[in-house]
Amino acid sequence: MNTITEPGLELFREGGDAGRKDKWTTERVLSIRYWTPTLLSFRTTRYRGFRFTPGHYTRLGLGAEDDLVWRPYSLASATYDDFLEFIAVLVPGGAFSEPLKQLRVGDTLRVDKASYGFLTVDQLAPGKDLWLLASGTGLGPFLSILHDPAVWQNYQRLIVAHSVRHSSELAWRDKIAGIPKGELFAEAKATLSYLPVVTREPGATALAERIPLLLADGRLETAADCPLDVATSRVLVCGNPAMTRELRQSLAARGFATNRRGIPGQMAFEKYW
């Protein structure tokens, strides 16, 4: 999947593969939270047969029955939750954003029965430290990954860096900090380092530059108190195309590689829009 937000997305309408009624279920909106006027997360009911791997995305459909518009969205919920959770940015005039903006608790939307994607831990070779680098709504799939108890047993360090323009966009900040206190993680082997990055509010966070720059000059590793080394580190990146492109180049220069022909790599990417 290349995108989660509006620009450049293919529209999946009734009659296409994602629009076939045997391919989706109708789910009800359980809750909606607006972090900012244009950034929201929402939960829906979950079809009992829906399965996914942390890091996957699915397609959501909104609109009239004969004119559905489909968009791919990463799953932020845990695999064991009885609901599905998503995060989205509203784009003015967007074919999906406009009906999404009108969505209220109790309303319905369509959810594809299948899940997709390669931003999963099983794409990576075994390692010691797992780095989750996100910009904006790219944090969504990492929330799902962080709720996977296996991740906490298979790694020693989990490092989450989330870059946004304004501090109000640091969605789920408190929830992430509280994950290690959950019952499922009481005996977890890993420790968690959460590194918020706000780029347009001086002084809001200790780190205030874009993640590629923070990695290039060593400040990201210093803040995490953990070296990013190809022998021990594994990296998942999710965010805007500029960030993913720059990080792919800089990590490749350090010897990191993606999964190739079934051979697990040291990094995996998802770019939004």
C-alpha positions as CSV (number, residue, x, y, z in Angstrom):
1,M,0.0,0.0,0.0
2,N,1.3,3.4,-0.9
3,T,-1.2,5.7,0.7
4,I,-3.6,6.2,3.6
5,T,-4.7,9.8,2.9
6,E,-6.4,11.4,0.0
7,P,-4.0,12.6,-2.7
8,G,-3.3,10.2,-5.6
9,L,-5.4,7.3,-4.3
10,E,-7.3,5.0,-6.6
11,L,-11.1,5.1,-5.9
12,F,-12.6,1.7,-5.3
13,R,-16.3,1.9,-6.2
14,E,-19.2,-0.5,-6.2
15,G,-18.7,-3.2,-8.9
16,G,-14.9,-3.3,-8.4
17,D,-13.2,-6.0,-6.4
18,A,-13.3,-4.2,-3.1
19,G,-16.9,-3.2,-3.8
20,R,-18.3,-6.7,-4.1
21,K,-20.7,-7.4,-1.3
22,D,-19.1,-10.8,-0.5
23,K,-15.8,-8.9,0.1
24,W,-16.9,-6.5,2.8
25,T,-19.0,-6.2,6.0
26,T,-21.1,-3.3,7.3
27,E,-19.7,-2.0,10.6
28,R,-21.0,0.5,13.1
29,V,-19.0,3.5,14.4
30,L,-18.5,3.1,18.2
31,S,-16.5,6.2,19.0
32,I,-14.8,9.2,17.3
33,R,-12.0,11.3,18.8
34,Y,-10.9,14.6,17.2
35,W,-7.3,15.3,18.2
36,T,-7.4,18.5,16.0
37,P,-10.1,19.8,13.7
38,T,-8.6,17.7,10.9
39,L,-7.1,14.7,12.7
40,L,-9.4,12.1,14.1
41,S,-9.3,8.5,15.2
42,F,-12.4,6.3,15.3
43,R,-13.4,2.8,16.4
44,T,-15.9,0.5,14.6
45,T,-17.4,-2.8,15.4
46,R,-15.5,-5.9,14.2
47,Y,-16.7,-8.7,12.1
48,R,-15.9,-11.9,14.1
49,G,-14.1,-13.4,11.1
50,F,-11.8,-10.5,10.4
51,R,-8.2,-11.3,10.9
52,F,-5.0,-9.2,10.5
53,T,-1.4,-9.0,11.4
54,P,-0.2,-6.0,13.4
55,G,1.0,-3.5,10.8
56,H,-1.6,-4.4,8.2
57,Y,-4.2,-2.2,6.6
58,T,-7.7,-2.8,5.2
59,R,-10.0,-0.8,3.0
60,L,-12.9,1.3,4.3
61,G,-15.9,2.3,2.1
62,L,-18.2,5.3,2.5
63,G,-20.9,6.8,0.4
64,A,-24.2,5.7,-1.2
65,E,-24.7,2.0,-1.8
66,D,-24.3,2.4,-5.6
67,D,-21.4,4.8,-5.4
68,L,-19.0,3.7,-2.6
69,V,-15.6,5.3,-2.3
70,W,-12.9,3.1,-0.8
71,R,-9.7,4.1,0.9
72,P,-7.0,2.0,2.6
73,Y,-6.4,2.6,6.3
74,S,-3.9,1.0,8.7
75,L,-5.3,-0.9,11.6
76,A,-4.4,0.7,14.9
77,S,-6.2,-1.7,17.1
78,A,-4.7,-4.9,18.6
79,T,-5.4,-8.2,17.0
80,Y,-7.3,-9.3,20.1
81,D,-9.6,-6.2,20.4
82,D,-13.3,-6.7,19.7
83,F,-13.2,-3.4,17.7
84,L,-11.3,-1.9,14.8
85,E,-9.5,1.4,15.2
86,F,-8.2,3.8,12.6
87,I,-6.6,7.3,12.4
88,A,-7.2,9.7,9.5
89,V,-6.6,13.3,8.3
90,L,-9.4,15.2,6.7
91,V,-8.5,16.6,3.3
92,P,-10.8,19.5,2.2
93,G,-13.0,18.4,-0.7
94,G,-11.6,14.8,-0.6
95,A,-14.0,12.2,-2.0
96,F,-13.5,10.1,1.1
97,S,-12.8,12.9,3.6
98,E,-16.1,14.7,3.0
99,P,-18.3,11.8,4.1
100,L,-15.8,10.9,6.8
101,K,-16.2,14.4,8.3
102,Q,-20.0,13.8,8.5
103,L,-19.6,10.4,10.3
104,R,-21.1,10.2,13.7
105,V,-21.3,7.5,16.4
106,G,-23.9,4.9,15.4
107,D,-23.4,5.5,11.6
108,T,-22.1,2.7,9.4
109,L,-19.3,2.2,7.0
110,R,-18.0,-0.8,5.0
111,V,-14.9,-2.7,5.9
112,D,-13.1,-5.0,3.6
113,K,-12.9,-8.6,4.9
114,A,-9.2,-8.8,4.0
115,S,-6.1,-7.2,5.4
116,Y,-2.9,-6.4,3.5
117,G,0.6,-5.0,3.8
118,F,4.3,-5.7,4.5
119,L,4.9,-3.4,7.4
120,T,5.0,-6.3,9.8
121,V,7.6,-7.6,12.2
122,D,7.7,-11.0,10.4
123,Q,9.3,-9.2,7.4
124,L,12.4,-8.6,9.6
125,A,15.3,-10.8,10.6
126,P,15.6,-11.5,14.3
127,G,17.1,-8.6,16.2
128,K,17.6,-7.0,19.6
129,D,16.2,-3.5,19.1
130,L,13.0,-2.6,17.2
131,W,12.8,1.0,15.9
132,L,9.3,2.3,14.9
133,L,9.7,5.6,13.0
134,A,6.5,7.5,12.1
135,S,5.3,10.8,10.9
136,G,1.7,12.0,11.3
137,T,-0.9,9.3,11.0
138,G,1.9,6.8,10.2
139,L,1.8,6.0,13.9
140,G,-1.4,4.0,13.4
141,P,0.1,0.6,12.5
142,F,2.7,1.0,15.2
143,L,0.0,1.2,17.9
144,S,-1.2,-2.2,16.8
145,I,2.4,-3.6,16.8
146,L,3.0,-2.2,20.3
147,H,0.0,-4.1,21.6
148,D,1.4,-7.4,20.4
149,P,2.8,-9.3,23.5
150,A,5.1,-11.3,21.2
151,V,6.9,-8.1,20.2
152,W,7.7,-7.4,23.8
153,Q,9.1,-10.9,24.2
154,N,11.2,-11.0,21.0
155,Y,13.0,-7.7,21.5
156,Q,14.9,-6.1,24.3
157,R,14.3,-2.5,23.3
158,L,11.3,-0.8,21.5
159,I,12.0,2.7,20.3
160,V,9.1,4.8,19.0
161,A,9.8,8.1,17.3
162,H,6.7,10.1,16.2
163,S,7.2,13.3,14.3
164,V,4.4,15.9,13.9
165,R,4.2,19.6,13.2
166,H,2.2,20.5,16.3
167,S,2.0,18.9,19.7
168,S,-1.8,18.5,19.5
169,E,-1.1,15.9,16.7
170,L,0.7,13.5,19.1
171,A,-2.1,11.1,19.0
172,W,-2.2,8.3,21.6
173,R,0.8,9.8,23.5
174,D,-0.4,8.8,26.9
175,K,-1.8,5.5,25.7
176,I,1.6,4.5,24.3
177,A,3.4,5.5,27.6
178,G,0.9,3.3,29.5
179,I,1.2,0.1,27.4
180,P,4.0,-1.4,29.5
181,K,1.8,-1.2,32.5
182,G,-0.9,-3.4,30.9
183,E,-1.6,-6.9,32.3
184,L,-0.4,-8.6,29.1
185,F,3.0,-6.9,29.4
186,A,3.7,-7.5,33.1
187,E,6.4,-10.0,32.3
188,A,7.6,-8.4,29.1
189,K,11.3,-8.6,28.3
190,A,11.5,-5.3,26.3
191,T,11.7,-1.8,27.5
192,L,10.0,1.1,25.7
193,S,11.4,4.5,24.7
194,Y,8.9,7.0,23.3
195,L,10.4,10.0,21.5
196,P,7.9,12.6,20.4
197,V,9.1,15.1,17.8
198,V,7.3,18.4,17.2
199,T,8.8,20.4,14.4
200,R,6.8,23.7,14.4
201,E,6.5,24.6,18.1
202,P,9.9,25.6,19.5
203,G,10.4,24.0,22.9
204,A,7.5,21.7,22.7
205,T,9.7,18.6,22.7
206,A,13.4,17.9,23.2
207,L,13.6,16.8,19.6
208,A,12.4,19.3,17.0
209,E,13.9,18.4,13.6
210,R,12.6,15.9,11.0
211,I,13.5,12.3,11.8
212,P,15.9,11.9,8.8
213,L,18.0,14.8,10.1
214,L,17.9,13.5,13.7
215,L,19.1,10.2,12.5
216,A,21.8,11.7,10.2
217,D,23.4,13.8,13.0
218,G,23.1,11.1,15.7
219,R,20.6,12.9,17.9
220,L,17.9,10.2,17.5
221,E,20.3,7.5,18.8
222,T,21.4,9.8,21.7
223,A,17.8,10.5,22.7
224,A,17.0,6.8,22.7
225,D,20.3,5.9,24.4
226,C,20.6,3.1,21.9
227,P,22.8,2.6,18.8
228,L,21.1,2.0,15.5
229,D,23.2,-0.9,14.2
230,V,22.5,-3.3,11.4
231,A,23.6,-6.3,13.5
232,T,21.1,-5.7,16.3
233,S,18.6,-3.1,15.1
234,R,15.4,-3.6,13.1
235,V,13.5,-0.7,11.7
236,L,9.9,-0.1,10.6
237,V,9.1,3.2,8.9
238,C,5.7,4.7,8.2
239,G,4.9,8.2,7.0
240,N,5.1,10.7,4.3
241,P,7.0,9.9,1.1
242,A,9.9,12.3,1.7
243,M,10.6,10.9,5.1
244,T,10.5,7.3,3.9
245,R,12.6,8.0,0.9
246,E,15.3,9.8,2.9
247,L,15.4,7.1,5.7
248,R,15.5,4.3,3.1
249,Q,18.6,5.9,1.6
250,S,20.3,6.7,4.9
251,L,19.6,3.2,6.4
252,A,20.7,1.5,3.2
253,A,24.0,3.4,3.4
254,R,24.4,1.8,6.9
255,G,23.9,-1.7,5.4
256,F,20.2,-2.1,6.2
257,A,18.1,-4.0,3.5
258,T,14.4,-4.8,3.0
259,N,13.0,-8.3,2.7
260,R,14.1,-9.8,-0.6
261,R,12.9,-13.1,-2.2
262,G,11.8,-14.4,1.2
263,I,15.0,-13.5,3.0
264,P,14.1,-11.3,6.0
265,G,15.7,-7.9,6.0
266,Q,16.5,-5.3,8.6
267,M,14.0,-2.6,7.6
268,A,10.5,-2.3,6.1
269,F,8.5,0.7,4.9
270,E,5.0,2.1,4.3
271,K,4.6,5.5,2.7
272,Y,1.5,7.6,3.1
273,W,0.0,9.4,0.1
